[in-house]
Amino acid sequence: MLGSVRAASEQLMEQIDIRTGNLFKTPSIVTKIMEVARMRHRFRIGDIINLTHGNRSTLKFHLRKLVESRKLIRRGQGAGIYYEILI
């Protein structure tokens, strides 16, 4: 039981960090990605590159981490891949 409470509290703290833009735990690029996700709800990697002026491989790395942590969902295949927010 303690493990599930700890996991839930860690997940909540991550959500708070992303929403408040806490730069001590969340990289600024992740905050920008989540802002775009909230604005658009559905977006592609090209949208993120144009709006943040970030490096493609860095953005892909952070998108993959956001998908793994279940904050975003990845849909489609190949050039048709797009992301949607889950929070």
PyMOL Python script that loads the backbone (N, CA, C, O; Angstrom):
from pymol import cmd

cmd.read_pdbstr("""\
ATOM      1  N   MET A   1       0.819  -1.191   0.000  1.00  0.00           N
ATOM      2  CA  MET A   1       0.000   0.000   0.000  1.00  0.00           C
ATOM      3  C   MET A   1       0.863   1.255   0.000  1.00  0.00           C
ATOM      4  O   MET A   1       0.572   2.217  -0.710  1.00  0.00           O
ATOM      5  N   LEU A   2       1.922   1.239   0.796  1.00  0.00           N
ATOM      6  CA  LEU A   2       2.805   2.394   0.871  1.00  0.00           C
ATOM      7  C   LEU A   2       3.458   2.672  -0.487  1.00  0.00           C
ATOM      8  O   LEU A   2       3.661   3.829  -0.856  1.00  0.00           O
ATOM      9  N   GLY A   3       3.780   1.624  -1.216  1.00  0.00           N
ATOM     10  CA  GLY A   3       4.375   1.792  -2.542  1.00  0.00           C
ATOM     11  C   GLY A   3       3.442   2.476  -3.516  1.00  0.00           C
ATOM     12  O   GLY A   3       3.870   3.331  -4.291  1.00  0.00           O
ATOM     13  N   SER A   4       2.170   2.109  -3.484  1.00  0.00           N
ATOM     14  CA  SER A   4       1.211   2.736  -4.397  1.00  0.00           C
ATOM     15  C   SER A   4       0.947   4.184  -4.003  1.00  0.00           C
ATOM     16  O   SER A   4       0.742   5.025  -4.878  1.00  0.00           O
ATOM     17  N   VAL A   5       0.946   4.496  -2.711  1.00  0.00           N
ATOM     18  CA  VAL A   5       0.787   5.880  -2.264  1.00  0.00           C
ATOM     19  C   VAL A   5       2.000   6.704  -2.689  1.00  0.00           C
ATOM     20  O   VAL A   5       1.854   7.842  -3.136  1.00  0.00           O
ATOM     21  N   ARG A   6       3.183   6.138  -2.552  1.00  0.00           N
ATOM     22  CA  ARG A   6       4.404   6.826  -2.961  1.00  0.00           C
ATOM     23  C   ARG A   6       4.394   7.085  -4.468  1.00  0.00           C
ATOM     24  O   ARG A   6       4.732   8.184  -4.908  1.00  0.00           O
ATOM     25  N   ALA A   7       4.013   6.095  -5.251  1.00  0.00           N
ATOM     26  CA  ALA A   7       3.961   6.258  -6.710  1.00  0.00           C
ATOM     27  C   ALA A   7       2.950   7.328  -7.103  1.00  0.00           C
ATOM     28  O   ALA A   7       3.209   8.138  -7.993  1.00  0.00           O
ATOM     29  N   ALA A   8       1.801   7.331  -6.440  1.00  0.00           N
ATOM     30  CA  ALA A   8       0.778   8.335  -6.733  1.00  0.00           C
ATOM     31  C   ALA A   8       1.266   9.735  -6.371  1.00  0.00           C
ATOM     32  O   ALA A   8       1.011  10.687  -7.110  1.00  0.00           O
ATOM     33  N   SER A   9       1.958   9.870  -5.254  1.00  0.00           N
ATOM     34  CA  SER A   9       2.454  11.188  -4.855  1.00  0.00           C
ATOM     35  C   SER A   9       3.555  11.674  -5.793  1.00  0.00           C
ATOM     36  O   SER A   9       3.627  12.865  -6.094  1.00  0.00           O
ATOM     37  N   GLU A  10       4.417  10.759  -6.261  1.00  0.00           N
ATOM     38  CA  GLU A  10       5.451  11.146  -7.215  1.00  0.00           C
ATOM     39  C   GLU A  10       4.828  11.594  -8.535  1.00  0.00           C
ATOM     40  O   GLU A  10       5.284  12.572  -9.128  1.00  0.00           O
ATOM     41  N   GLN A  11       3.806  10.902  -8.999  1.00  0.00           N
ATOM     42  CA  GLN A  11       3.138  11.272 -10.232  1.00  0.00           C
ATOM     43  C   GLN A  11       2.466  12.639 -10.080  1.00  0.00           C
ATOM     44  O   GLN A  11       2.517  13.459 -10.997  1.00  0.00           O
ATOM     45  N   LEU A  12       1.850  12.882  -8.950  1.00  0.00           N
ATOM     46  CA  LEU A  12       1.212  14.173  -8.695  1.00  0.00           C
ATOM     47  C   LEU A  12       2.254  15.294  -8.675  1.00  0.00           C
ATOM     48  O   LEU A  12       2.016  16.369  -9.224  1.00  0.00           O
ATOM     49  N   MET A  13       3.392  15.050  -8.052  1.00  0.00           N
ATOM     50  CA  MET A  13       4.454  16.067  -8.004  1.00  0.00           C
ATOM     51  C   MET A  13       4.972  16.377  -9.406  1.00  0.00           C
ATOM     52  O   MET A  13       5.259  17.536  -9.706  1.00  0.00           O
ATOM     53  N   GLU A  14       5.098  15.375 -10.269  1.00  0.00           N
ATOM     54  CA  GLU A  14       5.518  15.600 -11.649  1.00  0.00           C
ATOM     55  C   GLU A  14       4.506  16.471 -12.380  1.00  0.00           C
ATOM     56  O   GLU A  14       4.881  17.382 -13.118  1.00  0.00           O
ATOM     57  N   GLN A  15       3.225  16.191 -12.175  1.00  0.00           N
ATOM     58  CA  GLN A  15       2.189  16.984 -12.818  1.00  0.00           C
ATOM     59  C   GLN A  15       2.223  18.423 -12.336  1.00  0.00           C
ATOM     60  O   GLN A  15       2.056  19.350 -13.129  1.00  0.00           O
ATOM     61  N   ILE A  16       2.436  18.614 -11.050  1.00  0.00           N
ATOM     62  CA  ILE A  16       2.528  19.968 -10.495  1.00  0.00           C
ATOM     63  C   ILE A  16       3.743  20.682 -11.067  1.00  0.00           C
ATOM     64  O   ILE A  16       3.657  21.856 -11.427  1.00  0.00           O
ATOM     65  N   ASP A  17       4.877  19.987 -11.155  1.00  0.00           N
ATOM     66  CA  ASP A  17       6.090  20.585 -11.712  1.00  0.00           C
ATOM     67  C   ASP A  17       5.879  21.028 -13.147  1.00  0.00           C
ATOM     68  O   ASP A  17       6.310  22.118 -13.523  1.00  0.00           O
ATOM     69  N   ILE A  18       5.224  20.207 -13.956  1.00  0.00           N
ATOM     70  CA  ILE A  18       5.000  20.540 -15.356  1.00  0.00           C
ATOM     71  C   ILE A  18       4.039  21.711 -15.478  1.00  0.00           C
ATOM     72  O   ILE A  18       4.266  22.620 -16.277  1.00  0.00           O
ATOM     73  N   ARG A  19       2.983  21.699 -14.703  1.00  0.00           N
ATOM     74  CA  ARG A  19       1.979  22.764 -14.810  1.00  0.00           C
ATOM     75  C   ARG A  19       2.478  24.090 -14.279  1.00  0.00           C
ATOM     76  O   ARG A  19       2.112  25.136 -14.816  1.00  0.00           O
ATOM     77  N   THR A  20       3.304  24.084 -13.241  1.00  0.00           N
ATOM     78  CA  THR A  20       3.793  25.338 -12.677  1.00  0.00           C
ATOM     79  C   THR A  20       5.088  25.790 -13.315  1.00  0.00           C
ATOM     80  O   THR A  20       5.533  26.915 -13.087  1.00  0.00           O
ATOM     81  N   GLY A  21       5.694  24.935 -14.106  1.00  0.00           N
ATOM     82  CA  GLY A  21       6.948  25.311 -14.764  1.00  0.00           C
ATOM     83  C   GLY A  21       8.136  25.299 -13.823  1.00  0.00           C
ATOM     84  O   GLY A  21       9.064  26.089 -13.996  1.00  0.00           O
ATOM     85  N   ASN A  22       8.129  24.431 -12.843  1.00  0.00           N
ATOM     86  CA  ASN A  22       9.238  24.329 -11.911  1.00  0.00           C
ATOM     87  C   ASN A  22      10.481  23.882 -12.675  1.00  0.00           C
ATOM     88  O   ASN A  22      10.579  22.728 -13.093  1.00  0.00           O
ATOM     89  N   LEU A  23      11.426  24.796 -12.854  1.00  0.00           N
ATOM     90  CA  LEU A  23      12.604  24.504 -13.666  1.00  0.00           C
ATOM     91  C   LEU A  23      13.646  23.678 -12.932  1.00  0.00           C
ATOM     92  O   LEU A  23      14.627  23.246 -13.537  1.00  0.00           O
ATOM     93  N   PHE A  24      13.451  23.450 -11.629  1.00  0.00           N
ATOM     94  CA  PHE A  24      14.418  22.668 -10.897  1.00  0.00           C
ATOM     95  C   PHE A  24      14.294  21.182 -11.182  1.00  0.00           C
ATOM     96  O   PHE A  24      15.282  20.452 -11.097  1.00  0.00           O
ATOM     97  N   LYS A  25      13.091  20.721 -11.519  1.00  0.00           N
ATOM     98  CA  LYS A  25      12.885  19.306 -11.778  1.00  0.00           C
ATOM     99  C   LYS A  25      12.516  19.027 -13.229  1.00  0.00           C
ATOM    100  O   LYS A  25      12.853  17.966 -13.755  1.00  0.00           O
ATOM    101  N   THR A  26      11.835  19.953 -13.882  1.00  0.00           N
ATOM    102  CA  THR A  26      11.367  19.742 -15.231  1.00  0.00           C
ATOM    103  C   THR A  26      12.150  20.639 -16.187  1.00  0.00           C
ATOM    104  O   THR A  26      12.179  21.855 -16.000  1.00  0.00           O
ATOM    105  N   PRO A  27      12.789  20.060 -17.211  1.00  0.00           N
ATOM    106  CA  PRO A  27      13.493  20.895 -18.184  1.00  0.00           C
ATOM    107  C   PRO A  27      12.517  21.862 -18.861  1.00  0.00           C
ATOM    108  O   PRO A  27      11.348  21.532 -19.062  1.00  0.00           O
ATOM    109  N   SER A  28      12.997  23.037 -19.204  1.00  0.00           N
ATOM    110  CA  SER A  28      12.125  24.057 -19.798  1.00  0.00           C
ATOM    111  C   SER A  28      11.509  23.581 -21.107  1.00  0.00           C
ATOM    112  O   SER A  28      10.392  23.974 -21.442  1.00  0.00           O
ATOM    113  N   ILE A  29      12.217  22.747 -21.846  1.00  0.00           N
ATOM    114  CA  ILE A  29      11.685  22.260 -23.124  1.00  0.00           C
ATOM    115  C   ILE A  29      10.458  21.382 -22.886  1.00  0.00           C
ATOM    116  O   ILE A  29       9.528  21.388 -23.692  1.00  0.00           O
ATOM    117  N   VAL A  30      10.447  20.633 -21.794  1.00  0.00           N
ATOM    118  CA  VAL A  30       9.291  19.796 -21.454  1.00  0.00           C
ATOM    119  C   VAL A  30       8.101  20.685 -21.108  1.00  0.00           C
ATOM    120  O   VAL A  30       6.968  20.387 -21.487  1.00  0.00           O
ATOM    121  N   THR A  31       8.359  21.770 -20.393  1.00  0.00           N
ATOM    122  CA  THR A  31       7.296  22.712 -20.065  1.00  0.00           C
ATOM    123  C   THR A  31       6.707  23.301 -21.335  1.00  0.00           C
ATOM    124  O   THR A  31       5.490  23.449 -21.446  1.00  0.00           O
ATOM    125  N   LYS A  32       7.564  23.641 -22.298  1.00  0.00           N
ATOM    126  CA  LYS A  32       7.089  24.194 -23.573  1.00  0.00           C
ATOM    127  C   LYS A  32       6.276  23.159 -24.350  1.00  0.00           C
ATOM    128  O   LYS A  32       5.248  23.488 -24.941  1.00  0.00           O
ATOM    129  N   ILE A  33       6.735  21.916 -24.346  1.00  0.00           N
ATOM    130  CA  ILE A  33       6.000  20.852 -25.042  1.00  0.00           C
ATOM    131  C   ILE A  33       4.610  20.704 -24.443  1.00  0.00           C
ATOM    132  O   ILE A  33       3.630  20.585 -25.178  1.00  0.00           O
ATOM    133  N   MET A  34       4.512  20.708 -23.111  1.00  0.00           N
ATOM    134  CA  MET A  34       3.226  20.544 -22.460  1.00  0.00           C
ATOM    135  C   MET A  34       2.322  21.757 -22.689  1.00  0.00           C
ATOM    136  O   MET A  34       1.102  21.604 -22.759  1.00  0.00           O
ATOM    137  N   GLU A  35       2.889  22.944 -22.804  1.00  0.00           N
ATOM    138  CA  GLU A  35       2.090  24.127 -23.131  1.00  0.00           C
ATOM    139  C   GLU A  35       1.482  23.991 -24.527  1.00  0.00           C
ATOM    140  O   GLU A  35       0.308  24.301 -24.735  1.00  0.00           O
ATOM    141  N   VAL A  36       2.292  23.526 -25.481  1.00  0.00           N
ATOM    142  CA  VAL A  36       1.788  23.304 -26.842  1.00  0.00           C
ATOM    143  C   VAL A  36       0.707  22.227 -26.822  1.00  0.00           C
ATOM    144  O   VAL A  36      -0.310  22.352 -27.504  1.00  0.00           O
ATOM    145  N   ALA A  37       0.922  21.182 -26.049  1.00  0.00           N
ATOM    146  CA  ALA A  37      -0.059  20.097 -25.962  1.00  0.00           C
ATOM    147  C   ALA A  37      -1.389  20.606 -25.414  1.00  0.00           C
ATOM    148  O   ALA A  37      -2.450  20.202 -25.892  1.00  0.00           O
ATOM    149  N   ARG A  38      -1.341  21.487 -24.418  1.00  0.00           N
ATOM    150  CA  ARG A  38      -2.570  22.031 -23.860  1.00  0.00           C
ATOM    151  C   ARG A  38      -3.267  22.964 -24.852  1.00  0.00           C
ATOM    152  O   ARG A  38      -4.496  23.008 -24.903  1.00  0.00           O
ATOM    153  N   MET A  39      -2.491  23.706 -25.638  1.00  0.00           N
ATOM    154  CA  MET A  39      -3.070  24.628 -26.620  1.00  0.00           C
ATOM    155  C   MET A  39      -3.718  23.884 -27.784  1.00  0.00           C
ATOM    156  O   MET A  39      -4.818  24.223 -28.219  1.00  0.00           O
ATOM    157  N   ARG A  40      -3.017  22.864 -28.283  1.00  0.00           N
ATOM    158  CA  ARG A  40      -3.444  22.212 -29.524  1.00  0.00           C
ATOM    159  C   ARG A  40      -4.151  20.883 -29.322  1.00  0.00           C
ATOM    160  O   ARG A  40      -4.931  20.477 -30.183  1.00  0.00           O
ATOM    161  N   HIS A  41      -3.912  20.203 -28.236  1.00  0.00           N
ATOM    162  CA  HIS A  41      -4.482  18.884 -27.923  1.00  0.00           C
ATOM    163  C   HIS A  41      -3.984  17.785 -28.863  1.00  0.00           C
ATOM    164  O   HIS A  41      -3.843  16.640 -28.432  1.00  0.00           O
ATOM    165  N   ARG A  42      -3.717  18.094 -30.116  1.00  0.00           N
ATOM    166  CA  ARG A  42      -3.162  17.126 -31.069  1.00  0.00           C
ATOM    167  C   ARG A  42      -2.091  17.867 -31.870  1.00  0.00           C
ATOM    168  O   ARG A  42      -2.359  18.914 -32.460  1.00  0.00           O
ATOM    169  N   PHE A  43      -0.879  17.315 -31.885  1.00  0.00           N
ATOM    170  CA  PHE A  43       0.218  18.007 -32.556  1.00  0.00           C
ATOM    171  C   PHE A  43       1.232  17.006 -33.093  1.00  0.00           C
ATOM    172  O   PHE A  43       1.244  15.837 -32.706  1.00  0.00           O
ATOM    173  N   ARG A  44       2.069  17.485 -33.983  1.00  0.00           N
ATOM    174  CA  ARG A  44       3.134  16.679 -34.582  1.00  0.00           C
ATOM    175  C   ARG A  44       4.485  17.228 -34.135  1.00  0.00           C
ATOM    176  O   ARG A  44       4.559  18.320 -33.572  1.00  0.00           O
ATOM    177  N   ILE A  45       5.538  16.480 -34.382  1.00  0.00           N
ATOM    178  CA  ILE A  45       6.883  16.907 -34.010  1.00  0.00           C
ATOM    179  C   ILE A  45       7.243  18.217 -34.714  1.00  0.00           C
ATOM    180  O   ILE A  45       7.928  19.060 -34.135  1.00  0.00           O
ATOM    181  N   GLY A  46       6.791  18.393 -35.944  1.00  0.00           N
ATOM    182  CA  GLY A  46       7.067  19.627 -36.680  1.00  0.00           C
ATOM    183  C   GLY A  46       6.453  20.844 -36.022  1.00  0.00           C
ATOM    184  O   GLY A  46       7.040  21.926 -36.039  1.00  0.00           O
ATOM    185  N   ASP A  47       5.271  20.675 -35.440  1.00  0.00           N
ATOM    186  CA  ASP A  47       4.628  21.776 -34.718  1.00  0.00           C
ATOM    187  C   ASP A  47       5.480  22.205 -33.528  1.00  0.00           C
ATOM    188  O   ASP A  47       5.667  23.396 -33.281  1.00  0.00           O
ATOM    189  N   ILE A  48       5.986  21.229 -32.805  1.00  0.00           N
ATOM    190  CA  ILE A  48       6.813  21.510 -31.631  1.00  0.00           C
ATOM    191  C   ILE A  48       8.109  22.202 -32.048  1.00  0.00           C
ATOM    192  O   ILE A  48       8.544  23.154 -31.400  1.00  0.00           O
ATOM    193  N   ILE A  49       8.721  21.725 -33.123  1.00  0.00           N
ATOM    194  CA  ILE A  49       9.969  22.333 -33.607  1.00  0.00           C
ATOM    195  C   ILE A  49       9.731  23.795 -33.978  1.00  0.00           C
ATOM    196  O   ILE A  49      10.520  24.666 -33.610  1.00  0.00           O
ATOM    197  N   ASN A  50       8.651  24.065 -34.704  1.00  0.00           N
ATOM    198  CA  ASN A  50       8.361  25.433 -35.128  1.00  0.00           C
ATOM    199  C   ASN A  50       8.061  26.358 -33.955  1.00  0.00           C
ATOM    200  O   ASN A  50       8.466  27.521 -33.969  1.00  0.00           O
ATOM    201  N   LEU A  51       7.367  25.867 -32.955  1.00  0.00           N
ATOM    202  CA  LEU A  51       6.970  26.718 -31.840  1.00  0.00           C
ATOM    203  C   LEU A  51       8.048  26.893 -30.773  1.00  0.00           C
ATOM    204  O   LEU A  51       8.099  27.931 -30.114  1.00  0.00           O
ATOM    205  N   THR A  52       8.906  25.894 -30.595  1.00  0.00           N
ATOM    206  CA  THR A  52       9.922  25.976 -29.546  1.00  0.00           C
ATOM    207  C   THR A  52      11.318  26.271 -30.090  1.00  0.00           C
ATOM    208  O   THR A  52      12.200  26.680 -29.335  1.00  0.00           O
ATOM    209  N   HIS A  53      11.525  26.070 -31.383  1.00  0.00           N
ATOM    210  CA  HIS A  53      12.844  26.231 -32.017  1.00  0.00           C
ATOM    211  C   HIS A  53      13.878  25.299 -31.379  1.00  0.00           C
ATOM    212  O   HIS A  53      15.063  25.622 -31.307  1.00  0.00           O
ATOM    213  N   GLY A  54      13.409  24.143 -30.920  1.00  0.00           N
ATOM    214  CA  GLY A  54      14.282  23.174 -30.283  1.00  0.00           C
ATOM    215  C   GLY A  54      14.904  22.217 -31.292  1.00  0.00           C
ATOM    216  O   GLY A  54      14.490  22.147 -32.449  1.00  0.00           O
ATOM    217  N   ASN A  55      15.897  21.493 -30.830  1.00  0.00           N
ATOM    218  CA  ASN A  55      16.573  20.487 -31.631  1.00  0.00           C
ATOM    219  C   ASN A  55      15.654  19.272 -31.791  1.00  0.00           C
ATOM    220  O   ASN A  55      15.054  18.817 -30.817  1.00  0.00           O
ATOM    221  N   ARG A  56      15.543  18.748 -33.009  1.00  0.00           N
ATOM    222  CA  ARG A  56      14.627  17.647 -33.307  1.00  0.00           C
ATOM    223  C   ARG A  56      14.894  16.417 -32.441  1.00  0.00           C
ATOM    224  O   ARG A  56      13.962  15.836 -31.885  1.00  0.00           O
ATOM    225  N   SER A  57      16.155  16.019 -32.326  1.00  0.00           N
ATOM    226  CA  SER A  57      16.448  14.805 -31.559  1.00  0.00           C
ATOM    227  C   SER A  57      16.191  15.014 -30.066  1.00  0.00           C
ATOM    228  O   SER A  57      15.759  14.084 -29.385  1.00  0.00           O
ATOM    229  N   THR A  58      16.446  16.205 -29.549  1.00  0.00           N
ATOM    230  CA  THR A  58      16.159  16.503 -28.144  1.00  0.00           C
ATOM    231  C   THR A  58      14.658  16.460 -27.900  1.00  0.00           C
ATOM    232  O   THR A  58      14.199  15.899 -26.904  1.00  0.00           O
ATOM    233  N   LEU A  59      13.898  17.053 -28.809  1.00  0.00           N
ATOM    234  CA  LEU A  59      12.444  17.049 -28.675  1.00  0.00           C
ATOM    235  C   LEU A  59      11.889  15.633 -28.754  1.00  0.00           C
ATOM    236  O   LEU A  59      10.985  15.282 -27.996  1.00  0.00           O
ATOM    237  N   LYS A  60      12.418  14.814 -29.663  1.00  0.00           N
ATOM    238  CA  LYS A  60      11.959  13.430 -29.769  1.00  0.00           C
ATOM    239  C   LYS A  60      12.256  12.658 -28.484  1.00  0.00           C
ATOM    240  O   LYS A  60      11.442  11.849 -28.038  1.00  0.00           O
ATOM    241  N   PHE A  61      13.421  12.910 -27.894  1.00  0.00           N
ATOM    242  CA  PHE A  61      13.781  12.261 -26.637  1.00  0.00           C
ATOM    243  C   PHE A  61      12.767  12.609 -25.545  1.00  0.00           C
ATOM    244  O   PHE A  61      12.274  11.721 -24.849  1.00  0.00           O
ATOM    245  N   HIS A  62      12.458  13.896 -25.395  1.00  0.00           N
ATOM    246  CA  HIS A  62      11.528  14.322 -24.354  1.00  0.00           C
ATOM    247  C   HIS A  62      10.102  13.873 -24.662  1.00  0.00           C
ATOM    248  O   HIS A  62       9.356  13.544 -23.740  1.00  0.00           O
ATOM    249  N   LEU A  63       9.713  13.853 -25.912  1.00  0.00           N
ATOM    250  CA  LEU A  63       8.390  13.328 -26.270  1.00  0.00           C
ATOM    251  C   LEU A  63       8.282  11.856 -25.900  1.00  0.00           C
ATOM    252  O   LEU A  63       7.257  11.417 -25.379  1.00  0.00           O
ATOM    253  N   ARG A  64       9.338  11.095 -26.170  1.00  0.00           N
ATOM    254  CA  ARG A  64       9.342   9.674 -25.825  1.00  0.00           C
ATOM    255  C   ARG A  64       9.200   9.496 -24.311  1.00  0.00           C
ATOM    256  O   ARG A  64       8.465   8.620 -23.856  1.00  0.00           O
ATOM    257  N   LYS A  65       9.901  10.327 -23.529  1.00  0.00           N
ATOM    258  CA  LYS A  65       9.803  10.252 -22.068  1.00  0.00           C
ATOM    259  C   LYS A  65       8.408  10.633 -21.583  1.00  0.00           C
ATOM    260  O   LYS A  65       7.894  10.025 -20.644  1.00  0.00           O
ATOM    261  N   LEU A  66       7.792  11.628 -22.210  1.00  0.00           N
ATOM    262  CA  LEU A  66       6.436  12.019 -21.837  1.00  0.00           C
ATOM    263  C   LEU A  66       5.426  10.928 -22.179  1.00  0.00           C
ATOM    264  O   LEU A  66       4.448  10.739 -21.456  1.00  0.00           O
ATOM    265  N   VAL A  67       5.658  10.209 -23.275  1.00  0.00           N
ATOM    266  CA  VAL A  67       4.782   9.093 -23.640  1.00  0.00           C
ATOM    267  C   VAL A  67       4.969   7.951 -22.638  1.00  0.00           C
ATOM    268  O   VAL A  67       3.993   7.342 -22.198  1.00  0.00           O
ATOM    269  N   GLU A  68       6.224   7.663 -22.279  1.00  0.00           N
ATOM    270  CA  GLU A  68       6.495   6.597 -21.312  1.00  0.00           C
ATOM    271  C   GLU A  68       5.889   6.898 -19.940  1.00  0.00           C
ATOM    272  O   GLU A  68       5.448   5.989 -19.237  1.00  0.00           O
ATOM    273  N   SER A  69       5.871   8.179 -19.566  1.00  0.00           N
ATOM    274  CA  SER A  69       5.305   8.553 -18.267  1.00  0.00           C
ATOM    275  C   SER A  69       3.796   8.804 -18.340  1.00  0.00           C
ATOM    276  O   SER A  69       3.188   9.254 -17.369  1.00  0.00           O
ATOM    277  N   ARG A  70       3.204   8.514 -19.488  1.00  0.00           N
ATOM    278  CA  ARG A  70       1.756   8.580 -19.719  1.00  0.00           C
ATOM    279  C   ARG A  70       1.170   9.981 -19.576  1.00  0.00           C
ATOM    280  O   ARG A  70       0.035  10.147 -19.127  1.00  0.00           O
ATOM    281  N   LYS A  71       1.944  10.973 -19.958  1.00  0.00           N
ATOM    282  CA  LYS A  71       1.432  12.339 -20.004  1.00  0.00           C
ATOM    283  C   LYS A  71       0.942  12.666 -21.412  1.00  0.00           C
ATOM    284  O   LYS A  71       0.048  13.493 -21.596  1.00  0.00           O
ATOM    285  N   LEU A  72       1.540  12.004 -22.402  1.00  0.00           N
ATOM    286  CA  LEU A  72       1.132  12.136 -23.797  1.00  0.00           C
ATOM    287  C   LEU A  72       0.879  10.745 -24.355  1.00  0.00           C
ATOM    288  O   LEU A  72       1.388   9.753 -23.833  1.00  0.00           O
ATOM    289  N   ILE A  73       0.098  10.680 -25.408  1.00  0.00           N
ATOM    290  CA  ILE A  73      -0.104   9.422 -26.121  1.00  0.00           C
ATOM    291  C   ILE A  73       0.334   9.634 -27.564  1.00  0.00           C
ATOM    292  O   ILE A  73       0.048  10.668 -28.167  1.00  0.00           O
ATOM    293  N   ARG A  74       1.028   8.647 -28.104  1.00  0.00           N
ATOM    294  CA  ARG A  74       1.527   8.702 -29.470  1.00  0.00           C
ATOM    295  C   ARG A  74       0.596   7.876 -30.348  1.00  0.00           C
ATOM    296  O   ARG A  74       0.288   6.724 -30.042  1.00  0.00           O
ATOM    297  N   ARG A  75       0.152   8.489 -31.451  1.00  0.00           N
ATOM    298  CA  ARG A  75      -0.755   7.798 -32.366  1.00  0.00           C
ATOM    299  C   ARG A  75      -0.204   7.866 -33.778  1.00  0.00           C
ATOM    300  O   ARG A  75       0.574   8.759 -34.113  1.00  0.00           O
ATOM    301  N   GLY A  76      -0.614   6.914 -34.602  1.00  0.00           N
ATOM    302  CA  GLY A  76      -0.205   6.898 -35.997  1.00  0.00           C
ATOM    303  C   GLY A  76       1.107   6.163 -36.203  1.00  0.00           C
ATOM    304  O   GLY A  76       1.692   5.613 -35.270  1.00  0.00           O
ATOM    305  N   GLN A  77       1.558   6.169 -37.471  1.00  0.00           N
ATOM    306  CA  GLN A  77       2.802   5.494 -37.831  1.00  0.00           C
ATOM    307  C   GLN A  77       3.560   6.324 -38.845  1.00  0.00           C
ATOM    308  O   GLN A  77       2.971   7.098 -39.600  1.00  0.00           O
ATOM    309  N   GLY A  78       4.872   6.155 -38.856  1.00  0.00           N
ATOM    310  CA  GLY A  78       5.708   6.817 -39.850  1.00  0.00           C
ATOM    311  C   GLY A  78       5.553   8.326 -39.820  1.00  0.00           C
ATOM    312  O   GLY A  78       5.595   8.947 -38.757  1.00  0.00           O
ATOM    313  N   ALA A  79       5.372   8.915 -41.007  1.00  0.00           N
ATOM    314  CA  ALA A  79       5.243  10.368 -41.112  1.00  0.00           C
ATOM    315  C   ALA A  79       3.917  10.870 -40.545  1.00  0.00           C
ATOM    316  O   ALA A  79       3.747  12.073 -40.348  1.00  0.00           O
ATOM    317  N   GLY A  80       2.986   9.972 -40.282  1.00  0.00           N
ATOM    318  CA  GLY A  80       1.678  10.356 -39.759  1.00  0.00           C
ATOM    319  C   GLY A  80       1.576  10.367 -38.249  1.00  0.00           C
ATOM    320  O   GLY A  80       0.470  10.457 -37.715  1.00  0.00           O
ATOM    321  N   ILE A  81       2.692  10.277 -37.540  1.00  0.00           N
ATOM    322  CA  ILE A  81       2.668  10.236 -36.072  1.00  0.00           C
ATOM    323  C   ILE A  81       2.252  11.586 -35.521  1.00  0.00           C
ATOM    324  O   ILE A  81       2.737  12.629 -35.959  1.00  0.00           O
ATOM    325  N   TYR A  82       1.343  11.552 -34.550  1.00  0.00           N
ATOM    326  CA  TYR A  82       0.966  12.757 -33.829  1.00  0.00           C
ATOM    327  C   TYR A  82       0.800  12.398 -32.361  1.00  0.00           C
ATOM    328  O   TYR A  82       0.694  11.225 -32.002  1.00  0.00           O
ATOM    329  N   TYR A  83       0.781  13.411 -31.529  1.00  0.00           N
ATOM    330  CA  TYR A  83       0.722  13.219 -30.081  1.00  0.00           C
ATOM    331  C   TYR A  83      -0.531  13.903 -29.540  1.00  0.00           C
ATOM    332  O   TYR A  83      -0.993  14.905 -30.084  1.00  0.00           O
ATOM    333  N   GLU A  84      -1.066  13.346 -28.467  1.00  0.00           N
ATOM    334  CA  GLU A  84      -2.223  13.926 -27.787  1.00  0.00           C
ATOM    335  C   GLU A  84      -1.930  13.965 -26.296  1.00  0.00           C
ATOM    336  O   GLU A  84      -1.198  13.122 -25.777  1.00  0.00           O
ATOM    337  N   ILE A  85      -2.494  14.930 -25.622  1.00  0.00           N
ATOM    338  CA  ILE A  85      -2.277  15.081 -24.189  1.00  0.00           C
ATOM    339  C   ILE A  85      -3.224  14.147 -23.421  1.00  0.00           C
ATOM    340  O   ILE A  85      -4.362  13.925 -23.834  1.00  0.00           O
ATOM    341  N   LEU A  86      -2.737  13.611 -22.307  1.00  0.00           N
ATOM    342  CA  LEU A  86      -3.551  12.717 -21.465  1.00  0.00           C
ATOM    343  C   LEU A  86      -3.861  13.320 -20.110  1.00  0.00           C
ATOM    344  O   LEU A  86      -4.725  12.803 -19.402  1.00  0.00           O
ATOM    345  N   ILE A  87      -3.196  14.384 -19.727  1.00  0.00           N
ATOM    346  CA  ILE A  87      -3.384  14.972 -18.384  1.00  0.00           C
ATOM    347  C   ILE A  87      -4.659  15.758 -18.349  1.00  0.00           C
ATOM    348  O   ILE A  87      -5.002  16.331 -17.316  1.00  0.00           O
TER     349      ILE A  87
END
""", "prot")
cmd.dss("prot")
cmd.show_as("cartoon", "prot")
cmd.util.cbc("prot")
cmd.orient("prot")
